Structures are given as C-alpha cells and as structure tokens.
Amino acid sequence: MFLKPSDPPESFPDLTRGTAEADGLVAVGGDLTPARLLAAYGRGIFPWYEEGQPVLWWSPDPRAVLLPEKLHISRTLRRTLLGDRFRVSVDLAFGAVIAGCADTRAATGTWITPEMRSAYLCLHTLGYAHSIEIWRGSDLAGGLYGIALGDVFFGESMFSRVPDASKAALVKLVRLAEDQGITLIDCQVASRHLATLGSQLMPRDEFLRQIQTLSAAAGRVGAWRAEPRPTQSLVRPLEIPAPLHV
C-alpha cells in the first residue's frame, strides 16, 4: 500500500485481513506527523527506514513483547543495580537519548534519521514519547525511548555506552509499567539481548487483538519526569537473595 502525505492519518490497511507482506512490510510513504504516528502505533504498525528511502511501515509476525511480570533480572544485573555504578531518571534528556540511540548505530547505518528524531521529539513534547536515562556520574551511560498509548508501551530503541546500562533502563521501564498499570511492552523484533530479560514472541493476530483494547485505555499522556535516583530502588525486596544462616 502506498500512502500520500495528504491521506488521512488512519489510512493504513487492516492487518487482521492478512494485508502485510511476509516480511512485515505494511505500507510505503506518507509522513511522520503526530497524528499518523499515533494512528500507526494504535494499529500495531511502526516506521523503520533509512536515509534516502520513503517512510516504510512495519508490523512483523511474530512480535517480540515483554510482559512486566515476566521480567528476568540475572544475578549479574542484580548486583549492578544494587551497586553504586548508576543512577536512573525519566524524561530528563529525551533528545540526548534518541541521539545516543542514533550515534551507536552510525557505523552500520542508522534508521533514526533527522526526520525521525524531529518526529519523536514532537511526540515527547506532546506527552506521548518518553525516555529512560541511565547516568554514570554526570555522563549519560545508556537509555531507551518509546511511545506510551493507554496500557501499552511501544519501545523504539535503546543504547549502552557502559555494560548493563540499557538493561538497567529496561528494568526501570518495567517498574514504571507496574506502577502505572501498563501491561504490555512492545519490543518490535526479537533479539538475544531482549530475550535474556524475559521477552517472548507473540503471534501478530494476538498482539493486534490485545493492543486494540489496551492502547485505547485512558491516561498516559504527559511527562513522566523523575529526577535521578540510585538504581537500588529498581530491585524489589523479594528479588534480593536472603542471607544464609548457618
């Protein structure tokens, strides 16, 4: 399907009728206005393209997702979180996070084009796009960003300049999800990195069925701003091994 910028924002094919290509490509063209992006995410579709290409819209099958209750924190990551290496904040440096995600992929070509950065910065200003920042001292060590719609968080990208920084950011995202009633985190495509944290594959039909209801839930619009805090707060008491008694 080809989209023109003049087409209504919701002019995407009905994926419940099997209109996506085998590789998940749904549509080509259009633009990255806030209205079109929000319409896409609410339909399980996201943009992913490189500089010089038209906007490419995707909905892969199966879909990588993380259910907050399925988060897996390894012993190594738990030690990192309980240490004093990192601090974590929310929505304090969205522009720096998206730039970090783009910079770490610059050598192999990045899909986070200047047009994409501008579009997501706009969504951040509108209260839909959010960032998690991981700090080491005063330096940004890693982070992630994505879109919150109703009870779904659509993850877009993450980066690390220091080992475990992006994992710490994802743990913070899960804690926010637990506190705010977000029940599904979209990870888009599977990766070994995400699998170690508990992500799983969900058939697209099931994913679309769930987000149809979950993304329409009220709330979630507005800044999630939180000042830097030690990452010890991310480890729940039940996740801390009990001391051995002899």
Stockholm file with secondary structure:
# STOCKHOLM 1.0

chainA/1-246         MFLKPSDPPESFPDLTRGTAEADGLVAVGGDLTPARLLAAYGRGIFPWYEEGQPVLWWSPDPRAVLLPEKLHISRTLRRTLLGDRFRVSVDLAFGAVIAGCADTRAATGTWITPEMRSAYLCLHTLGYAHSIEIWRGSDLAGGLYGIALGDVFFGESMFSRVPDASKAALVKLVRLAEDQGITLIDCQVASRHLATLGSQLMPRDEFLRQIQTLSAAAGRVGAWRAEPRPTQSLVRPLEIPAPLHV
#=GR chainA/1-246 SS CEECTTSCTTCCCCGGGTCSCTTSEEEEECCCCHHHHHHHHTTTCEECCCTTSCCEEECCSSEEEECGGGCCCCHHHHHHHHSSSCEEEESSCHHHHHHHHHHTTGGGCCSCCHHHHHHHHHHHHTTSEEEEEEEETTEEEEEEEEEEETTEEEEEEEEESSTTHHHHHHHHHHHHHHHHTCCEEEEESCCHHHHTTTCEEECHHHHHHHHHHHTTSSCCCSCCCEEEEEGGGGSCGGGSCCCCCC
#=GC SS_cons         CEECTTSCTTCCCCGGGTCSCTTSEEEEECCCCHHHHHHHHTTTCEECCCTTSCCEEECCSSEEEECGGGCCCCHHHHHHHHSSSCEEEESSCHHHHHHHHHHTTGGGCCSCCHHHHHHHHHHHHTTSEEEEEEEETTEEEEEEEEEEETTEEEEEEEEESSTTHHHHHHHHHHHHHHHHTCCEEEEESCCHHHHTTTCEEECHHHHHHHHHHHTTSSCCCSCCCEEEEEGGGGSCGGGSCCCCCC
//
